[in-house]
Amino acid sequence: MAHHTLKTSYSELVDRINRFPLGASPSELLYKILKVLFSEKEAQLVSLLPIKPFTSEKASQIWKTDLNTTHKILDALADKALLVDIEQNGTQEYALPPPMAGFFEFSMMRVRNDIDQQVLSELFYQYLNVEEDFVRDLFTQGETRLGRVFVNEPVLSSENSLHVLDYERATEIIKTATHIGVGMCYCRHKMEHVGRACNAPMDICMTFNTTAASLTKHGHARPIDSSECLDLLQLAYNHNLIQFGENVREEVNFICNCCGCCCEALIAARRFAILNPVHTTNFIPVIDTHHCNGCGKCVNVCPVEAMVLVSANDPHHPNGKKAQLIEDRCLGCAVCLRACSTKSIVLKPRVKRVLTPLNGVHKAVVMAIERGKLQHLIFDNHVLFSHRAMAAVLGVMLKLPPIKQIMASEQIKSRYFEQLIQRMKTV
């Protein structure tokens, strides 16, 4: 039966989710997931909310409800980790996070009785690990990625350490965060419910800054200080987990400590390796084949199968092996250096440095341009018909060849450009 059978408030919610650069591929499974997380009334209300952060007064205006009722609904949604509440310059604002990294993960960051996490895990597994559409679109559309990998800092040489900028260090993200929360790893928690979890630490999912403030306020993560968080980072290093964090330079909101068997980002990195679904570090390992003894430890710890064993081509040892790197797959995480007992692997800088967006707004705009969704960010209030109409016009424009885009934009400027400028000033 097609997903159209559930076309109600949930279809409107799916449309709202997909106006954000990081959306969710519509399918029967997605509708079932949303029905577990949202009541039909909640789905209908959330479908009307803006993409950008908004106040309770704005929501009250959109929903046509009194402010007291609006506050109760917004706080209930934040209690369920479906919205995040943010304090900006003394003003309380709310935002609907994308599914990932967002409310999908938040639903599994602690043990909960208000939703059926067993059913939800089975749906997540089918939607993310069996069906490919969502994960492929999430990690491979455009050039700007959801997340990036942090290098394993303890194995850096003194020389390499000089080339690592502050925002490329997980330790620096931890030390400078305004708020820190730790919760259960969504990926391993989900896999535990479907009988596929590994034995890596579970309570090690790190959130920071505004996201951590909201999740800890509502009990979805445990508030911790930087010292405890650094200890957890060391625990992650000891288990050869990969640090996968938000792809921004400022105000990083999450760092996941990922295993290759459970975590969506690393599974995607193997499944869609040719499409480079995850931003790498600025390093790549180099193997000294003269000292490599072919023990295979680096192969065992590599989460994306970038290390392999090949023949050593030694006539005196016909069964001898040595490690070889598949560069196109390598994330530059450096866990292989930690595992190498003969110190036969070193890091060298990549030829081309990886570029990282400044902050969440910068990332969202760049992603929106790349994915043909800029119109949704510009005309954010879809309650107004005029904005929906203009969003549709710009959506068509963005699909045109470059020359035709320029011609079309000139036609639109004469009628709408001044109003657009005025609108942007008031946002």
N, C-alpha and C positions, 0 to 999 in steps of 0.2 A: 504494500500500500504506500503510495507516495506521501511525502511530507505535507502535501497540500491538505491532507485530512485534518491537520492540526492548525489550519489557517484561522487564527483568532487574534487575540492580543499578542500571542507569541510571534506571529509573522511580522507584526509591527515592531516588536522588540528586535527581531533578527535584522530588519531593515535599519533600525537605529544603530545596532552594533556594527553593521557594515558601512556606515557612513564614516566611521573612524578608520584611519589607515590600516590598523591591525584589526581586521574583522574576523568573521567565522563563516566557513563555507556552509550554506544551507543544506541540510539533509534531515532525514527522519530522526537520526540519532541526536542531532543538535536540538531539535524540538523537544525530544524526551529529556535531554539534559536540562534545558531551560525550565521544563515543567517541574523537575525536582527542586530547582533552586528558587524559582519565582512562582508565587501564586498568580492566577490569571489577572487579578486586579493590579498586583505589583508590576507585572509585565506591561500592562497597558499604560500605567503611569510612567514607568521608566522609559518607555518608548518615546515619550514626549520630551525628555530632558535634553538640554543642549550638550554639545560635545565638550565645550570648554567648561571649566569650573563655574559653578553658579551658587547664588545665595538662596536661602529659604524663601525670601521675598520673591525672587525670580520664579522659583518652582510654584509658589502659591499663585502667582499671576498666570502661569502656563496651565496649571491644573484647575484653576478657578475654585480653589479651596481657601478657607480661612487660614491664617498664619499658624494658629495653634495646632490645627489638624495636620498642616503641612509639616511642621516640626516633628510631630509624632511619627509620621510616615517616613520621613527622611532618616530619623534616628533608628527606626526599626530596620530599615534597609542597611544602614551602617552596622547595626548589631549583627546582621546576617553576612557582613562583609561583601555585600553586593554594591554598596557605595563606599567611598572613602570620604571622611570629613576632614577638612583642612582648615587650619586657622592662618589667615593671611592678614597681617597688619591689624590684628584685633577683630577681624571679621571672619565669621564662620562660613566656609564654603564647602560645597560637596562636588564630587565628580564620579561619574561612572567609569571605572577602569575598563580596559579592553579585556576580552576573555583570557588572553595570555600575553605578557605576564600580568595577571589580574584576577578576576573573580573565580576563574576555574581553579587556580592554585589556592586562593584564599579559602575555598570551601573544604580543603583537605589539610589545612595547616594545623589542625588540632582534631581531637576526637570529639564528635558532635552527636547529639541525640535528636536535634531538630530536623535533620535531613537523613535520608537513608544512604550512608556513605558506601555501603556494599553495592547497592544498585548504581549509585553515581560512579563508582570506580569501574564497574563493568561497562557502563556507557562511555566513560572517558577512554577506556582501553580500546573499545571498538572504534570510537570516533578518531582517536589520535594514533593508535598503533596498528589498526587493521585497515581502516579507510585511510587514504593518503591525501585527500584534497586539502583538508585543513592544515596539516603540518607542512605540506609542500607550499601552500600559499603563504603561510605564516613566515617560513624561513627562507623562501627563495624568490619572492616577488621583489622587483626593484633591485637597487644596489646597496641601499642602506638597511642594515640588519637590526633585528630586535635586540640582540645581545652580543657581547664580546667576551673573549677569554682573557683572564689575567695570568701572567706568568708566575710560576712557582718561585717565589722570591728567595727562599733559603738556598737554592742552588745557583743563584746568579754569581758570577765572578765579579770582582771589584770593578773591572773595566765595563762589563755589561751593565752593572748596576747604575753607572753614570748615564746610561742611555735610556733609562726607564723614567718616564715623567710621573709626577705625583698621581695623576688621575689613572695611571696604568698600574698602580699598586693597590692591591686589596687592603693592605695594612693602612694605607693613607685614607682610603674610603672609610674604614672603621674609626680611625682616630679623629676624623673631622666631622663625623655625622652628628646631627643635632639630637636624633633619637635612634635607638637600635632595638630591634625586636628579633627574637628567634622562635621559629616554629618548626613543625614537622615538615620534612621534605615531601612536597606534594607527589612527586613522581614515585618515590619508594613507598609512600603510604598507599597510593593507588595500586601499585604492583603487589603490595602485601595482600590487599583484598582479592586479587585475582590469582594469588599463589605464585607470583613471579619475582618477589622482592629478593634483593641480595642482603648481605649482612653488614653493609656500610651503616654508619651512624644515621639515625633518623631525625633527631632533634637538632638540626644543623642548618636550616634554611634561614638566611639572614635578610632582614629588611631594614631600611634606613630612612631617616629624615621624615618627610610628611607621611609616607606610606606606613612606616613603623609607628609613628605617633597615633595614627588611626587604628591600626591592627592591635596595638597593645592596649589602647583605650577600651576597645570592645572585647578584649580577651582572646583574640585569634592568634596572638603572638605574645611571648613573655618578654617584658622589658629587661634588658641587660645593659651593663656598661661596656666601655671599649675594652677593658682588661679581659673580661670574660669572653667577649667576642673574639679577641686575638687568640685566646686559648682554644676556642672552637676552630679558628682558622688553622692552628697548628694541628689539631686533631684531624682536620680534613687533609692537611698535607701528609700526615702519618698514614692515612688510608688511601693515599694516591688519588684523592678526589680532585676534580677540575673546578676551578672557580669561573663560573659563567655569570656575568653581571650585565646590568643595563648598559646599553650602548650610548652613553653620554659622558661628558667630562665633568659636569657639575651636578650636584644633587642626585647622585646615584641612589635609586630606590630599592634595589635588590642585588644580592650576590647569592647564587645557588652553588652548593658544593656537590658537583655532579659525578655520578658513576656512569660508565659506558653502557651498563645493562638496563638501567631503569629510566634515565633522564631523557626527556623529549629532545632537548637541544643536541645532545651527543648522538642519539639515535638518528636524528635528522642529518647530522654531520656525516654519518656513515651512509645513510640511505640516499642522500642527494649530494654526495661529495663533489661531484663535477660542477654543481651550481653554487658552491661556496656558501652554504647556508648560515655560517657563523663567522663573525669577524675574528681573525686570528690575533695573536700578539705580534709584536714587531720583531720576533726572533724565529729562527729556524735551527734545528739541531744538525750538527755535522758529525759523522761517525769516522773515527780513526780505525780504519779496517785492519791496520797492522797490529793493533792492540786488542781488538774485539775478539772474544773467545767463543762467540756464538752461543752464549748461555740462554738467550731468549728472554731474559728478565724484562728488557725494554719492550719486547713484543707483548708480553703478558699484561703490562700496565697501561699500554697505549689505549685510550678509550675509543679511538676512531680507526684503529687498524692501519695506522700510517707506518708502523714498523713491521717488517717481515724478516724472516730468515731465508737466506739464499745460500747456494753453494759457495764455499770459500775458494774453490778452484785451486786447491792445494794438492798436488800429486802425491805428497807424502802423507796426507790425511784426506783420503777420498770422500769420507763422510763428514768432513768438517763444514761448519756453517759460520756465517757472519751476518750481522744485522745490516739491513738496507732500508733507507727511508723513501717513502712515497710522498714526495714534497707536496703534491696537490691536495693531499688529505690532511697534512699536518696542521695542527692548531697552534703550535709553538708554546704549549703549556709547560713543557720541560719536565714532566713527571718521569720521562725516560732517563734524564740525567740522574735523578734521585735513585732510580733502580739500578743503574749501571755500576757493578762492583769493580770493574777494571778502569773506570774513569775514561772510557773510550769515546764519550760523547761530549761535545762542547756546543755552546750556542753561538750563532753569528747573527748580526742584524739582517733583516730582510732587505732586499734591494729597494723595494717601494714601501714607504711607511704607510700604515693603515690610518685613515682619517676617521675621527670620532666626532659626532655632533656635539655642540656646546652643551645643550640641555634638552629637557623633554619637549619644549616648544619647538626648538630647532629641529629635533629629530622628527616630530610629528609633521611639520611642514614639508620637510624634505621627502619623507615617506609618502605624504599625500600627493606631492607632485609626481613622484615616481610611479605611484599606483593609480594615478588618474582620479584622485579624490580631493583635490584642493578645493573644489567648489563647496564641499561639505564643511570645511573649516572656515571659509569666508562667510558663507551664508548658513550660520549655525542654528538659527531658530526656525526649525521646520514647521512650527505651528502656524507661521505666517505664510499664506499662499504665495505672496510675491517673492519670498526668499526661496521657497521650493521651486518656483518657476525659474528663477535665476540660476539656482543650483543645477537644474536640468539643462539649461542653456550652456553653462560653463562645462558641464559633463560632456556634452556633445563637442564643444570646442576642443577640449583636451584630447579627444580622439582624432582630431584632424591633423594632417601633415603640418609641419612648422610654418610654411608660408601662408596656408589657409588660416592657421591659428592667429597670425598677426592681422590678417585682413578682418577676421571676425571680431577680434578684440577692439579694433578701431571702430567698428560699427557699434559695439556695446558701450564704449567709453562716452560717446556723445549723449547717451540717454541715462546711463546709470553711474558713471564714474564719480561725479561729485557727491551723489548720495552715498556711494560706497565709502568714500573718504570720510564723510561725516559720521557714518555708522562705525567705522573702525576707531575713530577718535573717542567714541562713547563707551567702547568695550572695556 
